[in-house]
Amino acid sequence: MASFIINGGNRLQGEIVPQGAKNEALQIISATLLTEEKVTIHNIPNIRDVNKLIDLLKSLGVEVEKLGEESYAFTAKNIDLSILETKEFKVSASSLRGSIMIVGPLLARFGKAKIPKPGGDKIGRRRLDTHFIGLQKLGAKFVYHPEDSFYHIDATNLKGSYILLDEASVTGTANIIMAACLADGTTVLYNAACEPYVQQLCHMLNRMGAKISGIGSNLLTIEGVSSLKGTEHRLLPDMIEIGSFIGMAAMTQSELTIKNAAVDQLGLIPEVFSRMGIQMEIHHDDIKIPAQDNYEIESFIDGSIMTVADAIWPGFTPDLLSIILVVATQAKGTVLVHQKMFESRLFFVDKLIDMGAQIILCDPHRATVIGLNRKHALRGIRMTSPDIRAGVSLLIAALSAEGESIIDNVEQIDRGYQNIDIRLNQLGADITRIN
């Protein structure tokens, strides 16, 4: 297990380029299974979850060629489905929640699949029902074997269907889209997620020969085709990392410029951070955050306390609520953070309270943060990273704190952030990685 030792209180300065989007990468890489032709993908982040998925595809027989620092070519011509029966596959697939994304492509192309219960962050119950119900409506038959925790799926005759999703799940939408592309007939998918990552997947599939319309809306029409061809694709910059850097600049009173941020794809993210009092200057695709001694949380027009809540796109992404919460600890004012989707994602606030933050955890979904307005600095402590986003929030808190902090289990952070210690040290941070 690795740990970070952070000496806080240093101001950062310089430019940083966000990595490729983790959530898009898991979908796009899985989609390479839909064709036997070569698919080239650029801007792939070097992070644990993505690397695990690439290794999983290699084990299935996908030929993977590294073309450069962040570019890979995938050729899924010789797939060996017998690998699904091995112990090694169970171990690797169950350790990665993103492994669920290979189910749709395998069903579409080969008519069958097998997947263990996937892992991932311990942030509360995360249903797979949306994936499974959507695939069942296309004709897939699921059997769960509790003795080995495997789902066995047969889909020898996928047919297009009308599907109304019970929730606008991003990964569920992506899985159903990939399966429907090669199904017989037309699929109408309503209440579909419409995040930029889903749009990117649809655009790539259309370049491969799919027929998807309604992209960017929650009503997609997918006309099944007999086969897909190869293509080339570039991942968007990671919006969660961009939001993390905005919050980090504010907390550490730093001047940072985030380069090539694809600002037009960020939705409400800049606006929500602006409501927290954080100044930003947008120049084309770059975001400059000037050094601020103080920042003040807005209140609503009637004077009531600002509430920041997650919502499906184009609402505010749940992955950044942890960042908003930690940023609020040193703001002037009060904010209610409402995490609707996951009941365990706010449980890291006890660490912030130990650091001196004033936070009232109202229930598993809501926390009220009373900003210190820099009258008292947070103090360094030892803590453990419970999940990716909470881990980075604790890292931001430690960078702003007085004294030394230690964060254990930073492998969780590595799952979603590429070489974060090295990149931040280049900006003036003092982070040491130890094993």
RAWOGI-V716201 format. One record per pair of residues at least 4 apart in sequence whose ideal C-beta (glycine too) atoms are under 7 Angstrom apart, sorted by the first residue. I is the first residue (numbers start at 0). J is the second residue. D is the distance in Angstrom with one decimal. If there is no record, write none. Layout:
I:J:D  I:J:D
This chain:
0:407:6.4  0:408:5.9  0:410:6.9  1:409:5.1  1:410:6.0  1:432:5.9  1:433:6.9  1:434:5.3  2:405:5.7  2:406:6.2  2:407:4.7  2:409:6.1  2:433:5.3  3:394:6.8  3:405:7.0  3:406:4.6  3:409:5.2  3:420:6.3  3:430:5.4  3:432:6.1  4:403:6.5  4:405:5.5  4:431:4.4  4:433:6.3  5:394:7.0  5:397:4.1  5:398:6.1  5:403:7.0  5:404:4.7  5:406:6.9  5:429:6.7  5:430:5.3  6:403:5.6  6:429:4.0  7:379:5.8  7:397:5.5  7:398:5.5  7:399:6.0  7:400:3.9  7:401:6.2  7:402:6.5  7:404:6.2  8:401:5.8  9:427:5.4  9:428:6.0  9:429:5.6  10:251:5.9  10:252:5.7  10:253:4.9  10:290:6.9  10:427:6.5  11:251:5.6  11:253:3.9  11:255:6.1  11:423:6.9  11:426:4.1  11:427:4.7  11:428:6.0  12:253:6.1  12:254:5.3  12:426:6.3  12:427:5.8  13:255:6.8  13:426:4.7  14:256:4.6  14:258:5.4  15:244:6.1  15:255:6.4  15:257:6.0  15:258:7.0  15:422:6.3  15:426:6.5  16:258:4.8  16:259:5.9  17:236:4.0  17:237:5.2  17:240:4.7  17:241:5.1  17:257:6.3  17:260:6.2  18:44:4.0  18:237:5.2  18:240:5.8  18:417:4.4  19:24:6.0  19:42:3.7  19:43:5.5  19:44:4.5  19:69:6.4  19:234:3.9  19:236:6.8  19:237:6.4  20:24:6.2  20:196:6.2  20:234:5.3  20:235:4.8  20:236:6.5  20:237:4.4  20:238:6.8  21:25:6.8  21:44:5.9  21:46:6.1  21:48:6.4  21:49:6.4  21:237:5.8  21:415:5.3  22:169:6.9  22:196:5.2  23:27:5.8  23:196:4.0  23:199:5.5  23:234:5.1  23:235:5.8  24:28:5.8  24:43:5.7  24:44:6.2  24:49:4.9  24:234:5.7  25:29:6.5  25:48:6.9  25:49:6.9  25:52:5.9  25:97:3.9  25:100:5.4  26:30:6.4  26:100:5.8  26:173:4.5  26:196:6.3  26:200:5.0  27:40:5.9  27:200:6.3  27:203:6.4  27:232:6.1  27:234:6.5  28:40:6.7  28:52:5.5  28:53:6.5  28:56:6.8  28:73:7.0  29:100:3.8  29:101:5.0  29:104:5.7  30:104:6.2  30:177:5.7  30:200:6.4  30:203:6.7  30:204:6.6  31:38:4.4  31:61:6.8  31:73:3.8  31:75:5.5  32:75:4.9  32:101:6.2  32:104:3.7  32:105:6.3  32:108:6.4  33:104:4.8  33:107:6.2  33:108:5.9  33:177:6.2  33:180:6.6  33:181:6.8  33:227:5.0  34:38:6.6  34:75:6.7  34:207:6.2  34:227:4.3  34:228:6.0  34:229:5.9  35:75:6.1  35:76:4.1  36:228:5.1  36:229:3.3  37:72:5.4  37:74:4.8  37:229:4.6  38:73:5.0  38:229:5.2  38:230:5.8  39:66:7.0  39:70:6.8  39:72:4.8  39:231:4.5  40:71:5.6  40:73:7.0  40:232:5.2  40:234:6.8  41:69:6.4  41:70:4.7  41:233:4.3  41:234:6.9  42:69:5.3  42:233:5.3  42:234:4.2  43:49:6.3  43:69:5.2  43:71:5.8  43:234:6.5  44:49:5.7  44:237:6.8  44:417:4.8  45:50:6.9  45:417:5.0  46:50:6.7  46:413:6.5  46:414:6.2  46:415:5.9  46:416:6.6  46:417:5.1  47:51:6.2  47:410:6.8  47:413:4.9  47:414:4.4  48:52:6.7  48:95:6.2  48:97:5.7  48:414:4.7  48:415:6.7  49:53:6.5  50:54:6.4  51:55:6.4  51:91:6.8  51:94:6.9  51:95:4.7  52:56:6.6  52:95:6.3  52:97:5.3  53:57:6.5  53:63:6.0  54:58:6.5  54:91:6.7  55:59:6.9  55:91:5.4  55:92:6.3  55:95:7.0  55:98:6.1  56:61:4.0  56:63:6.6  56:73:6.8  57:61:5.9  57:63:5.4  58:82:5.5  58:87:6.8  58:88:6.5  58:91:6.8  59:78:5.5  59:79:6.4  59:82:5.4  60:77:4.9  60:78:4.8  60:79:4.4  61:73:5.6  61:74:6.8  61:75:4.6  62:74:4.3  63:71:6.0  63:73:5.8  64:71:6.6  64:72:4.3  65:71:5.6  66:70:4.1  66:71:6.3  66:72:5.8  78:109:7.0  80:109:6.1  82:88:5.3  83:88:5.6  83:113:4.3  86:90:6.4  87:91:6.3  88:92:5.7  89:93:5.8  89:115:4.9  90:94:6.6  91:95:7.0  92:98:4.1  92:114:6.0  92:115:5.3  92:117:6.6  93:115:4.2  93:116:6.2  93:117:6.2  93:118:5.7  94:118:5.0  95:117:6.3  95:118:6.2  96:117:4.5  96:118:5.7  96:119:2.8  98:114:6.4  98:117:5.0  99:114:6.4  99:117:5.1  99:127:6.4  99:130:6.2  99:170:6.6  99:174:6.9  100:170:6.2  100:173:6.6  100:174:6.2  101:105:5.7  102:106:6.2  102:112:5.0  102:114:5.5  102:130:6.9  102:152:6.6  102:174:6.1  103:107:6.2  103:134:6.8  103:174:3.8  103:175:6.6  103:177:3.8  103:178:4.0  104:108:6.1  104:177:5.0  105:109:5.5  105:112:3.9  106:110:6.7  106:111:6.9  106:112:5.3  106:134:6.5  106:139:5.7  106:152:6.2  106:154:4.0  106:157:6.6  106:178:5.2  107:157:6.5  107:177:6.1  107:178:4.6  107:180:6.3  107:181:3.9  107:182:6.9  108:181:6.3  110:154:5.3  110:155:4.3  111:152:6.4  111:153:5.5  111:154:6.5  112:152:4.7  113:149:5.8  113:150:6.9  113:151:5.4  113:152:6.8  114:150:5.2  115:148:5.3  115:149:5.3  116:148:4.9  119:125:6.9  120:386:3.9  120:387:6.2  121:343:6.6  121:385:6.6  121:386:6.4  122:341:4.3  122:343:4.9  122:344:4.5  122:386:5.3  123:341:4.1  123:342:4.0  123:343:4.0  123:344:6.6  127:131:5.8  128:132:5.6  129:133:6.2  129:164:5.8  129:165:6.2  129:166:5.6  129:168:4.1  129:171:3.5  130:134:6.3  130:170:7.0  130:171:4.6  130:174:4.9  131:135:6.1  131:141:5.6  132:136:6.6  133:137:7.0  133:162:5.3  133:164:6.5  133:171:6.1  133:175:3.9  134:139:4.2  134:174:6.9  134:175:6.5  134:178:5.8  135:139:5.5  135:141:6.5  136:160:4.7  136:162:4.9  137:157:4.8  137:158:6.6  137:160:5.7  137:178:5.6  137:179:6.2  137:182:5.5  137:186:6.9  138:154:6.0  138:156:5.7  138:157:4.9  138:158:5.1  139:152:5.4  139:153:6.9  139:154:4.0  139:157:6.9  140:152:6.9  140:153:4.7  141:150:5.9  141:152:5.4  142:151:4.7  143:150:5.4  144:149:5.0  144:151:6.4  157:178:6.2  157:182:3.9  157:183:6.6  158:182:5.9  158:183:5.0  158:184:5.3  159:179:6.4  159:182:5.1  159:183:6.6  159:184:3.2  159:185:4.4  159:186:4.2  159:223:5.5  160:186:5.8  161:187:4.8  162:175:6.5  162:186:6.5  162:188:5.1  162:189:6.9  163:189:4.8  163:190:5.9  164:168:6.8  164:171:6.7  164:172:7.0  164:189:6.9  164:190:4.3  164:191:6.4  167:172:6.9  167:190:5.4  167:191:6.6  167:192:4.5  167:217:6.5  167:311:4.5  168:172:6.0  168:192:6.1  169:173:6.5  169:192:4.4  169:194:5.3  169:196:6.5  169:197:6.1  170:174:6.2  171:175:6.4  172:176:6.2  172:191:4.7  172:192:4.1  172:197:5.6  173:177:6.4  173:197:5.9  173:200:5.6  174:178:6.5  175:179:6.0  175:188:6.1  176:180:6.6  176:200:6.6  176:201:6.6  176:211:6.9  176:219:6.8  176:221:6.3  178:182:6.4  179:186:3.9  179:221:4.2  179:223:6.5  180:204:5.7  180:209:4.4  180:221:6.2  180:223:6.6  180:224:6.6  180:227:6.6  181:223:6.1  181:224:6.7  182:186:6.3  182:223:4.3  183:223:5.6  184:223:5.7  185:220:6.5  185:221:6.9  185:222:5.1  185:223:6.9  186:221:4.4  187:220:5.5  188:219:4.4  188:221:6.7  189:217:6.8  189:218:5.3  190:217:5.6  191:217:5.1  191:218:6.9  191:219:4.9  192:197:5.2  192:311:6.6  192:312:6.5  193:197:6.0  193:198:6.8  193:215:5.7  193:216:6.0  193:217:5.4  193:312:5.6  194:312:4.3  195:199:6.2  195:235:6.0  195:264:4.5  196:200:6.7  197:201:6.5  198:202:6.3  198:214:5.4  198:215:5.5  199:203:6.4  199:235:6.1  200:204:6.3  201:205:6.4  201:211:4.7  201:214:4.5  202:206:6.7  202:214:6.7  203:207:6.5  203:230:6.1  203:232:4.6  204:209:3.9  204:211:6.1  205:209:5.2  205:211:5.6  206:230:4.4  207:227:4.2  207:228:5.5  207:230:4.9  208:224:5.8  208:227:5.0  208:228:5.3  209:224:6.1  209:227:6.3  210:221:6.9  210:222:3.9  210:224:6.2  211:219:6.2  211:221:5.2  212:220:4.8  213:218:5.1  213:219:4.6  213:220:5.5  235:261:5.4  235:264:5.8  236:241:6.4  236:259:6.1  236:260:5.8  236:261:5.1  237:241:6.6  238:242:6.4  238:264:6.9  238:265:5.6  238:268:6.1  238:316:6.9  239:243:6.4  239:316:6.9  239:318:4.6  239:319:6.2  240:244:6.5  240:416:6.5  241:245:6.7  241:257:5.7  241:260:5.2  241:265:6.7  241:268:7.0  242:246:6.5  242:268:5.2  242:319:4.3  242:322:5.7  243:247:6.1  243:322:5.4  243:391:5.3  244:248:6.4  244:255:6.2  244:257:5.3  245:249:6.8  245:272:5.0  245:277:6.3  245:279:7.0  245:288:5.9  246:250:6.2  246:272:7.0  246:322:4.3  246:325:6.8  246:326:4.3  246:395:6.0  247:251:6.1  247:395:4.9  247:398:6.6  248:253:4.7  248:255:4.2  248:288:3.9  249:277:4.6  249:288:6.8  249:291:6.3  249:294:5.7  249:326:5.6  250:325:6.8  250:326:5.8  250:329:6.0  250:395:5.2  250:398:6.9  250:399:4.3  251:398:5.3  251:399:5.1  252:290:5.4  252:291:6.3  252:292:6.3  253:290:5.9  254:288:6.8  254:289:5.5  254:290:4.4  255:288:5.1  255:426:7.0  256:285:5.9  256:287:4.7  257:285:6.6  257:286:4.4  258:285:5.4  259:284:5.4  260:265:7.0  260:284:5.6  260:285:6.5  260:286:5.1  261:284:6.1  262:281:5.7  262:284:5.6  262:286:6.7  265:269:5.8  266:312:6.5  266:313:4.8  267:271:5.4  267:313:6.6  267:314:6.7  267:315:5.1  268:272:6.7  268:319:6.7  269:273:6.1  269:279:6.0  270:274:6.6  271:307:6.1  271:315:5.4  271:323:6.9  272:277:4.7  272:279:6.9  273:277:6.3  273:279:6.5  274:297:4.8  274:305:6.4  275:294:6.5  275:296:5.6  275:323:6.7  275:326:5.8  275:327:6.7  275:330:6.1  276:294:3.3  276:295:4.3  276:296:5.7  276:330:5.9  277:288:6.7  277:294:5.4  278:288:6.9  278:289:5.6  278:291:5.9  279:286:5.6  279:287:7.0  279:288:5.7  280:287:4.3  280:289:6.9  281:286:5.7  282:287:6.6  293:331:6.0  293:372:6.4  293:373:6.2  294:330:5.5  295:330:6.5  295:331:4.2  295:332:5.5  296:305:5.4  296:327:6.6  296:330:4.9  296:331:6.8  296:332:3.4  296:333:6.8  296:334:5.2  296:370:6.4  297:305:5.7  298:302:5.6  298:303:6.5  298:304:6.5  298:305:5.7  299:303:4.8  299:305:6.4  304:333:5.2  304:334:6.7  304:335:5.6  305:334:4.8  306:335:4.5  306:337:5.9  307:315:6.7  307:320:6.9  307:323:5.2  307:334:6.0  307:336:5.6  308:337:3.9  308:339:6.1  309:314:6.8  309:315:5.7  309:316:6.6  309:317:3.6  309:320:5.5  309:338:6.1  309:339:5.6  309:340:5.8  310:314:2.5  310:315:6.0  315:319:6.9  317:338:6.4  317:340:4.9  317:341:6.8  318:388:5.4  319:323:6.1  320:324:6.3  320:336:5.7  320:338:5.1  321:325:6.7  321:344:6.8  321:388:4.4  321:389:5.2  321:392:4.2  322:326:6.2  322:392:5.7  322:395:7.0  323:327:6.3  323:336:6.0  324:336:4.8  324:348:6.9  324:366:6.3  324:368:6.0  324:392:6.7  325:351:6.5  325:392:4.3  325:395:5.3  325:396:5.2  326:330:6.6  327:334:4.8  327:368:3.9  327:370:5.7  328:351:6.1  328:356:4.1  328:368:6.0  328:370:6.5  328:371:6.3  328:377:6.8  329:370:6.4  329:371:5.5  329:373:5.5  329:399:6.6  330:370:3.8  330:372:6.9  331:370:5.5  331:372:4.0  332:370:5.3  333:367:6.6  333:368:6.7  333:369:5.1  333:370:6.6  334:368:5.4  335:365:6.3  335:367:5.2  336:365:6.9  336:366:5.0  336:368:6.4  337:364:6.3  337:365:5.1  338:344:5.1  338:345:5.4  338:364:5.3  339:364:6.2  342:363:4.3  342:364:6.3  343:363:6.7  345:360:6.4  345:363:6.6  345:366:5.2  347:385:5.5  347:389:3.9  347:392:6.8  347:393:6.6  348:352:6.2  348:358:5.0  348:360:5.5  348:366:5.6  349:353:6.5  350:354:6.6  350:382:4.3  350:393:5.9  351:356:4.0  351:358:5.9  351:396:6.0  352:356:5.6  352:358:5.6  353:380:5.3  354:377:4.2  354:378:5.6  354:380:5.6  354:396:5.9  354:400:6.0  355:375:5.9  355:377:5.1  355:378:5.3  356:377:6.4  357:369:4.1  357:371:6.5  358:366:5.6  358:367:7.0  358:368:5.2  359:366:6.7  359:367:4.5  360:366:5.1  361:365:4.1  361:366:6.4  361:367:6.2  371:375:5.1  376:400:6.4  376:401:4.5  377:396:5.7  377:399:6.0  377:400:4.0  378:400:5.8  378:401:5.5  378:402:5.9  379:397:6.4  379:400:4.8  379:401:6.5  379:402:3.7  379:403:4.8  379:404:3.9  380:404:6.0  381:405:4.3  382:393:5.7  382:406:5.8  383:407:4.5  383:408:5.0  384:389:6.6  384:390:3.2  384:393:6.2  384:406:5.6  384:407:7.0  384:408:4.7  384:409:5.8  384:411:4.4  384:412:5.7  385:389:5.1  386:390:6.4  386:411:5.8  387:391:6.9  387:411:5.6  387:412:6.4  387:414:5.3  387:415:3.9  388:392:6.4  389:393:6.4  390:394:6.5  390:406:6.9  390:409:6.7  390:411:4.8  390:412:4.1  391:395:6.4  391:412:5.9  391:416:6.2  392:396:6.6  393:397:6.3  393:406:5.7  394:398:6.4  394:406:6.2  394:412:6.7  395:399:6.7  396:400:6.1  397:404:3.6  397:406:6.4  398:428:5.9  400:404:5.8  409:413:6.3  410:414:6.9  412:416:5.4  412:419:6.1  418:422:5.5  419:423:6.1  420:424:6.1  420:430:4.3  420:432:5.3  421:425:6.8  423:428:3.9  423:430:6.0  424:428:5.2  424:430:5.7
